[in-house]
Amino acid sequence: MERQGEVPAQARNLIGKLVEECQKVVVGKVEVIESLLATLFSEGHILLEGVPGVAKTTLGKTFASALGLEFRRIQCTPDLMPADILGTHIFDQSKGRFRLEKGPIFSNMLLIDEINRNTPKTNSAVLEAMQERQVTIEGETQALPNPFMIIATQSPIDFHGVFPLPEVLIDRFLLSLKVDYPSIEEEVEITGRMTAGELRRIAPVITGEQISYLVDLSRKVYVAPHVQTYLVSLIHKTRGLETVSLGASPRASIALTKVARARALIKGRLYVLPDDVKFLAPSVLRHRLVVSADQVATSDGIIEEILREVPVPHKPLNGD
């Protein structure tokens, strides 16, 4: 029998198997894998930022394989058109009528590599998909598969042939995660595997029904009133700072609540702690803050300051 507040054994086992299976290919990066899981359980999308060669694409492919989901990848270029992502109607001569040739967006997990190389027109094609989980092609609305998740990547060092992502698009990403270089020990293992030609196969360890079970369980994770107040206080603090010209909207509060529930589930709890909120705040907020033009501060630095200034609540005596 499960103790109150603990995650059911079935859920713990499924989550453990998913992380273990991903680590057959991905060395280290447990927090990134857990963030991908939290994004999936929250029914959101994630933006991975890091220099080329730190396994951003490998992470996405491995994650989808362990979940047994249909995976598609788009390599972005400035000449990519919306139809290349959504699809288009083509004339079928054998049937004498037009039919929809679906694009890569009609998959469970879509990796959009170097999303900032797309033109704004092309990136606008994914907005409806991210928010409504549907697309409209030549006036015809098509539902997307369930689950549906976008993993987008971008490099912080590119300046030529890239387009800044508009706030309306970037705000649709649940998390923005920095993928760092591996440690010395991790890189030794990576080079040993690759130079020896050691290729490990990933097998699906979870079914679609089990994914739905974990998503539903994540929604039921308890957020105490004092924790919710702390969470919203962090978001509100971003709106009155001189260093910030555009603070986080209520969508950020919703995103932080969802992903805090998912992280608690992954960590084996059915209740959210203030530490969950503190840990996730940078990933939820860094891409949503617009730093004032005359400031030298970074969004990460501003978030650290906010986390220091807003007091962490203690558990009330009544247990609420």
Contacts in CASP RR format, 6 or more apart in sequence:
PFRMAT RR
TARGET T0000
AUTHOR 0000-0000-0000
METHOD contacts of the structure
MODEL  1
MERQGEVPAQARNLIGKLVEECQKVVVGKVEVIESLLATLFSEGHILLEG
VPGVAKTTLGKTFASALGLEFRRIQCTPDLMPADILGTHIFDQSKGRFRL
EKGPIFSNMLLIDEINRNTPKTNSAVLEAMQERQVTIEGETQALPNPFMI
IATQSPIDFHGVFPLPEVLIDRFLLSLKVDYPSIEEEVEITGRMTAGELR
RIAPVITGEQISYLVDLSRKVYVAPHVQTYLVSLIHKTRGLETVSLGASP
RASIALTKVARARALIKGRLYVLPDDVKFLAPSVLRHRLVVSADQVATSD
GIIEEILREVPVPHKPLNGD
2 8 0 8 1.000
2 9 0 8 1.000
5 222 0 8 1.000
5 269 0 8 1.000
5 270 0 8 1.000
5 271 0 8 1.000
6 268 0 8 1.000
6 269 0 8 1.000
6 270 0 8 1.000
7 217 0 8 1.000
7 265 0 8 1.000
7 268 0 8 1.000
7 269 0 8 1.000
7 270 0 8 1.000
8 217 0 8 1.000
10 213 0 8 1.000
11 213 0 8 1.000
11 214 0 8 1.000
11 217 0 8 1.000
11 265 0 8 1.000
12 268 0 8 1.000
14 205 0 8 1.000
14 206 0 8 1.000
14 210 0 8 1.000
14 214 0 8 1.000
15 37 0 8 1.000
15 214 0 8 1.000
15 265 0 8 1.000
15 266 0 8 1.000
17 205 0 8 1.000
17 206 0 8 1.000
18 33 0 8 1.000
18 37 0 8 1.000
18 66 0 8 1.000
18 67 0 8 1.000
18 205 0 8 1.000
18 206 0 8 1.000
19 30 0 8 1.000
19 33 0 8 1.000
19 34 0 8 1.000
19 37 0 8 1.000
21 66 0 8 1.000
21 202 0 8 1.000
21 203 0 8 1.000
21 205 0 8 1.000
22 33 0 8 1.000
22 59 0 8 1.000
22 62 0 8 1.000
22 63 0 8 1.000
22 66 0 8 1.000
22 202 0 8 1.000
23 30 0 8 1.000
23 33 0 8 1.000
24 200 0 8 1.000
24 202 0 8 1.000
25 58 0 8 1.000
25 62 0 8 1.000
25 200 0 8 1.000
25 202 0 8 1.000
26 32 0 8 1.000
26 33 0 8 1.000
26 55 0 8 1.000
26 58 0 8 1.000
26 59 0 8 1.000
26 62 0 8 1.000
27 182 0 8 1.000
27 186 0 8 1.000
27 189 0 8 1.000
27 190 0 8 1.000
27 193 0 8 1.000
28 182 0 8 1.000
28 186 0 8 1.000
29 55 0 8 1.000
29 59 0 8 1.000
29 179 0 8 1.000
29 182 0 8 1.000
32 48 0 8 1.000
32 59 0 8 1.000
32 177 0 8 1.000
32 179 0 8 1.000
33 59 0 8 1.000
33 63 0 8 1.000
34 263 0 8 1.000
34 266 0 8 1.000
35 46 0 8 1.000
35 175 0 8 1.000
35 177 0 8 1.000
35 283 0 8 1.000
36 46 0 8 1.000
36 59 0 8 1.000
36 60 0 8 1.000
36 63 0 8 1.000
36 151 0 8 1.000
37 262 0 8 1.000
37 266 0 8 1.000
38 175 0 8 1.000
38 259 0 8 1.000
38 262 0 8 1.000
38 263 0 8 1.000
38 266 0 8 1.000
38 280 0 8 1.000
39 45 0 8 1.000
39 46 0 8 1.000
39 149 0 8 1.000
39 174 0 8 1.000
39 175 0 8 1.000
39 259 0 8 1.000
39 262 0 8 1.000
40 67 0 8 1.000
40 147 0 8 1.000
40 149 0 8 1.000
40 211 0 8 1.000
40 215 0 8 1.000
41 214 0 8 1.000
41 215 0 8 1.000
41 218 0 8 1.000
41 261 0 8 1.000
41 262 0 8 1.000
41 265 0 8 1.000
41 266 0 8 1.000
42 174 0 8 1.000
42 218 0 8 1.000
42 255 0 8 1.000
42 258 0 8 1.000
42 259 0 8 1.000
42 261 0 8 1.000
42 262 0 8 1.000
43 147 0 8 1.000
43 149 0 8 1.000
43 215 0 8 1.000
43 258 0 8 1.000
44 149 0 8 1.000
44 173 0 8 1.000
44 174 0 8 1.000
44 258 0 8 1.000
45 130 0 8 1.000
45 149 0 8 1.000
45 150 0 8 1.000
45 151 0 8 1.000
45 152 0 8 1.000
45 172 0 8 1.000
45 173 0 8 1.000
45 174 0 8 1.000
46 149 0 8 1.000
46 150 0 8 1.000
46 151 0 8 1.000
46 152 0 8 1.000
46 173 0 8 1.000
46 174 0 8 1.000
46 175 0 8 1.000
46 176 0 8 1.000
46 177 0 8 1.000
47 115 0 8 1.000
47 152 0 8 1.000
47 153 0 8 1.000
47 154 0 8 1.000
47 170 0 8 1.000
47 173 0 8 1.000
47 175 0 8 1.000
47 176 0 8 1.000
47 177 0 8 1.000
47 287 0 8 1.000
48 56 0 8 1.000
48 59 0 8 1.000
48 151 0 8 1.000
48 152 0 8 1.000
48 153 0 8 1.000
48 154 0 8 1.000
48 177 0 8 1.000
48 179 0 8 1.000
49 153 0 8 1.000
49 154 0 8 1.000
49 155 0 8 1.000
49 156 0 8 1.000
49 176 0 8 1.000
49 177 0 8 1.000
49 178 0 8 1.000
49 179 0 8 1.000
50 56 0 8 1.000
50 153 0 8 1.000
50 154 0 8 1.000
50 155 0 8 1.000
50 156 0 8 1.000
50 178 0 8 1.000
50 179 0 8 1.000
50 180 0 8 1.000
51 155 0 8 1.000
51 156 0 8 1.000
51 157 0 8 1.000
51 181 0 8 1.000
52 155 0 8 1.000
54 179 0 8 1.000
54 180 0 8 1.000
54 181 0 8 1.000
54 182 0 8 1.000
55 179 0 8 1.000
56 113 0 8 1.000
56 153 0 8 1.000
56 179 0 8 1.000
57 73 0 8 1.000
57 111 0 8 1.000
57 113 0 8 1.000
57 153 0 8 1.000
59 151 0 8 1.000
59 179 0 8 1.000
60 71 0 8 1.000
60 109 0 8 1.000
60 111 0 8 1.000
60 151 0 8 1.000
61 71 0 8 1.000
61 73 0 8 1.000
61 111 0 8 1.000
62 202 0 8 1.000
63 109 0 8 1.000
63 151 0 8 1.000
64 70 0 8 1.000
64 71 0 8 1.000
64 108 0 8 1.000
64 109 0 8 1.000
65 71 0 8 1.000
65 202 0 8 1.000
65 203 0 8 1.000
65 204 0 8 1.000
66 202 0 8 1.000
66 203 0 8 1.000
66 204 0 8 1.000
66 205 0 8 1.000
66 206 0 8 1.000
67 108 0 8 1.000
67 109 0 8 1.000
67 204 0 8 1.000
67 206 0 8 1.000
67 211 0 8 1.000
68 204 0 8 1.000
68 206 0 8 1.000
69 107 0 8 1.000
69 108 0 8 1.000
69 109 0 8 1.000
69 147 0 8 1.000
70 107 0 8 1.000
70 108 0 8 1.000
70 109 0 8 1.000
70 145 0 8 1.000
71 107 0 8 1.000
71 108 0 8 1.000
71 109 0 8 1.000
71 110 0 8 1.000
71 111 0 8 1.000
72 103 0 8 1.000
72 104 0 8 1.000
72 105 0 8 1.000
72 107 0 8 1.000
72 109 0 8 1.000
72 110 0 8 1.000
72 111 0 8 1.000
73 104 0 8 1.000
73 110 0 8 1.000
73 111 0 8 1.000
73 113 0 8 1.000
74 80 0 8 1.000
74 84 0 8 1.000
74 85 0 8 1.000
74 104 0 8 1.000
74 110 0 8 1.000
74 111 0 8 1.000
74 112 0 8 1.000
74 113 0 8 1.000
75 113 0 8 1.000
75 114 0 8 1.000
76 112 0 8 1.000
76 113 0 8 1.000
76 114 0 8 1.000
76 115 0 8 1.000
76 116 0 8 1.000
76 117 0 8 1.000
76 118 0 8 1.000
76 122 0 8 1.000
77 117 0 8 1.000
77 118 0 8 1.000
78 117 0 8 1.000
78 118 0 8 1.000
78 119 0 8 1.000
78 161 0 8 1.000
78 163 0 8 1.000
80 117 0 8 1.000
80 118 0 8 1.000
80 119 0 8 1.000
80 122 0 8 1.000
81 122 0 8 1.000
82 121 0 8 1.000
82 122 0 8 1.000
82 124 0 8 1.000
82 125 0 8 1.000
84 103 0 8 1.000
84 122 0 8 1.000
85 103 0 8 1.000
85 104 0 8 1.000
85 105 0 8 1.000
85 122 0 8 1.000
85 125 0 8 1.000
85 126 0 8 1.000
86 103 0 8 1.000
86 105 0 8 1.000
86 125 0 8 1.000
86 135 0 8 1.000
86 137 0 8 1.000
87 100 0 8 1.000
87 101 0 8 1.000
87 102 0 8 1.000
87 103 0 8 1.000
87 105 0 8 1.000
87 137 0 8 1.000
88 100 0 8 1.000
88 101 0 8 1.000
88 137 0 8 1.000
88 138 0 8 1.000
89 98 0 8 1.000
89 99 0 8 1.000
89 100 0 8 1.000
89 101 0 8 1.000
89 137 0 8 1.000
89 138 0 8 1.000
90 98 0 8 1.000
90 99 0 8 1.000
90 101 0 8 1.000
91 97 0 8 1.000
91 98 0 8 1.000
92 98 0 8 1.000
92 99 0 8 1.000
100 137 0 8 1.000
100 140 0 8 1.000
100 142 0 8 1.000
102 142 0 8 1.000
104 110 0 8 1.000
105 126 0 8 1.000
105 129 0 8 1.000
105 135 0 8 1.000
105 144 0 8 1.000
106 142 0 8 1.000
106 144 0 8 1.000
106 145 0 8 1.000
107 145 0 8 1.000
107 148 0 8 1.000
108 145 0 8 1.000
108 146 0 8 1.000
108 147 0 8 1.000
108 148 0 8 1.000
108 149 0 8 1.000
109 147 0 8 1.000
109 148 0 8 1.000
109 149 0 8 1.000
109 150 0 8 1.000
109 151 0 8 1.000
110 148 0 8 1.000
110 149 0 8 1.000
110 150 0 8 1.000
110 151 0 8 1.000
111 150 0 8 1.000
111 151 0 8 1.000
111 152 0 8 1.000
111 153 0 8 1.000
112 118 0 8 1.000
112 126 0 8 1.000
112 150 0 8 1.000
112 151 0 8 1.000
112 152 0 8 1.000
112 153 0 8 1.000
113 152 0 8 1.000
113 153 0 8 1.000
114 153 0 8 1.000
114 154 0 8 1.000
114 155 0 8 1.000
114 158 0 8 1.000
114 162 0 8 1.000
115 123 0 8 1.000
115 152 0 8 1.000
115 153 0 8 1.000
115 154 0 8 1.000
115 165 0 8 1.000
116 154 0 8 1.000
116 158 0 8 1.000
116 162 0 8 1.000
116 163 0 8 1.000
116 164 0 8 1.000
116 165 0 8 1.000
117 158 0 8 1.000
117 161 0 8 1.000
117 162 0 8 1.000
117 163 0 8 1.000
118 163 0 8 1.000
119 163 0 8 1.000
120 163 0 8 1.000
120 166 0 8 1.000
123 163 0 8 1.000
123 165 0 8 1.000
123 166 0 8 1.000
123 169 0 8 1.000
124 169 0 8 1.000
125 135 0 8 1.000
126 150 0 8 1.000
126 169 0 8 1.000
127 168 0 8 1.000
127 169 0 8 1.000
127 172 0 8 1.000
128 134 0 8 1.000
128 135 0 8 1.000
128 136 0 8 1.000
129 135 0 8 1.000
129 144 0 8 1.000
129 148 0 8 1.000
129 150 0 8 1.000
130 150 0 8 1.000
130 169 0 8 1.000
130 172 0 8 1.000
130 173 0 8 1.000
131 172 0 8 1.000
133 143 0 8 1.000
133 144 0 8 1.000
133 146 0 8 1.000
133 148 0 8 1.000
134 141 0 8 1.000
134 142 0 8 1.000
134 143 0 8 1.000
134 144 0 8 1.000
135 141 0 8 1.000
135 142 0 8 1.000
135 144 0 8 1.000
136 142 0 8 1.000
147 208 0 8 1.000
147 211 0 8 1.000
147 212 0 8 1.000
147 215 0 8 1.000
152 173 0 8 1.000
154 162 0 8 1.000
154 165 0 8 1.000
167 246 0 8 1.000
167 288 0 8 1.000
167 290 0 8 1.000
170 176 0 8 1.000
170 287 0 8 1.000
170 288 0 8 1.000
171 249 0 8 1.000
171 251 0 8 1.000
171 252 0 8 1.000
171 287 0 8 1.000
171 288 0 8 1.000
173 287 0 8 1.000
174 255 0 8 1.000
174 258 0 8 1.000
174 259 0 8 1.000
174 284 0 8 1.000
175 255 0 8 1.000
175 259 0 8 1.000
175 280 0 8 1.000
175 283 0 8 1.000
175 284 0 8 1.000
176 283 0 8 1.000
176 284 0 8 1.000
176 286 0 8 1.000
176 287 0 8 1.000
177 283 0 8 1.000
181 187 0 8 1.000
182 190 0 8 1.000
192 198 0 8 1.000
193 200 0 8 1.000
214 265 0 8 1.000
217 265 0 8 1.000
218 258 0 8 1.000
218 261 0 8 1.000
218 262 0 8 1.000
218 265 0 8 1.000
219 261 0 8 1.000
220 270 0 8 1.000
221 261 0 8 1.000
221 262 0 8 1.000
221 264 0 8 1.000
221 265 0 8 1.000
221 269 0 8 1.000
221 270 0 8 1.000
221 271 0 8 1.000
221 272 0 8 1.000
222 270 0 8 1.000
222 271 0 8 1.000
222 272 0 8 1.000
223 231 0 8 1.000
223 257 0 8 1.000
223 260 0 8 1.000
223 261 0 8 1.000
223 271 0 8 1.000
223 272 0 8 1.000
224 271 0 8 1.000
224 272 0 8 1.000
224 315 0 8 1.000
224 319 0 8 1.000
224 320 0 8 1.000
225 320 0 8 1.000
226 313 0 8 1.000
226 315 0 8 1.000
226 316 0 8 1.000
226 320 0 8 1.000
227 272 0 8 1.000
227 273 0 8 1.000
227 274 0 8 1.000
227 277 0 8 1.000
227 313 0 8 1.000
228 257 0 8 1.000
229 313 0 8 1.000
230 274 0 8 1.000
230 277 0 8 1.000
230 310 0 8 1.000
230 312 0 8 1.000
230 313 0 8 1.000
231 253 0 8 1.000
231 256 0 8 1.000
231 257 0 8 1.000
231 260 0 8 1.000
231 277 0 8 1.000
232 253 0 8 1.000
233 310 0 8 1.000
234 256 0 8 1.000
234 277 0 8 1.000
234 281 0 8 1.000
234 285 0 8 1.000
234 306 0 8 1.000
234 307 0 8 1.000
234 310 0 8 1.000
235 248 0 8 1.000
235 250 0 8 1.000
235 252 0 8 1.000
235 253 0 8 1.000
235 256 0 8 1.000
235 285 0 8 1.000
237 306 0 8 1.000
237 309 0 8 1.000
237 310 0 8 1.000
238 244 0 8 1.000
238 247 0 8 1.000
238 248 0 8 1.000
238 252 0 8 1.000
238 285 0 8 1.000
238 288 0 8 1.000
238 289 0 8 1.000
238 302 0 8 1.000
238 306 0 8 1.000
239 247 0 8 1.000
239 248 0 8 1.000
240 247 0 8 1.000
241 247 0 8 1.000
241 302 0 8 1.000
241 306 0 8 1.000
242 292 0 8 1.000
242 295 0 8 1.000
243 291 0 8 1.000
243 292 0 8 1.000
243 295 0 8 1.000
243 297 0 8 1.000
243 302 0 8 1.000
244 289 0 8 1.000
244 290 0 8 1.000
244 291 0 8 1.000
244 292 0 8 1.000
244 302 0 8 1.000
245 290 0 8 1.000
245 291 0 8 1.000
245 292 0 8 1.000
245 293 0 8 1.000
246 289 0 8 1.000
246 290 0 8 1.000
247 288 0 8 1.000
247 289 0 8 1.000
247 290 0 8 1.000
248 285 0 8 1.000
248 288 0 8 1.000
248 289 0 8 1.000
249 288 0 8 1.000
252 284 0 8 1.000
252 285 0 8 1.000
252 288 0 8 1.000
255 284 0 8 1.000
256 277 0 8 1.000
256 280 0 8 1.000
256 281 0 8 1.000
256 284 0 8 1.000
256 285 0 8 1.000
259 280 0 8 1.000
259 283 0 8 1.000
259 284 0 8 1.000
260 272 0 8 1.000
260 276 0 8 1.000
260 277 0 8 1.000
260 280 0 8 1.000
261 272 0 8 1.000
263 272 0 8 1.000
263 276 0 8 1.000
263 279 0 8 1.000
263 280 0 8 1.000
264 270 0 8 1.000
264 271 0 8 1.000
264 272 0 8 1.000
264 273 0 8 1.000
264 276 0 8 1.000
267 276 0 8 1.000
274 312 0 8 1.000
274 313 0 8 1.000
278 307 0 8 1.000
278 312 0 8 1.000
281 303 0 8 1.000
281 306 0 8 1.000
281 307 0 8 1.000
282 300 0 8 1.000
282 303 0 8 1.000
282 304 0 8 1.000
285 299 0 8 1.000
285 303 0 8 1.000
286 299 0 8 1.000
286 300 0 8 1.000
286 303 0 8 1.000
287 299 0 8 1.000
289 299 0 8 1.000
289 302 0 8 1.000
289 303 0 8 1.000
291 297 0 8 1.000
291 298 0 8 1.000
291 299 0 8 1.000
291 302 0 8 1.000
END
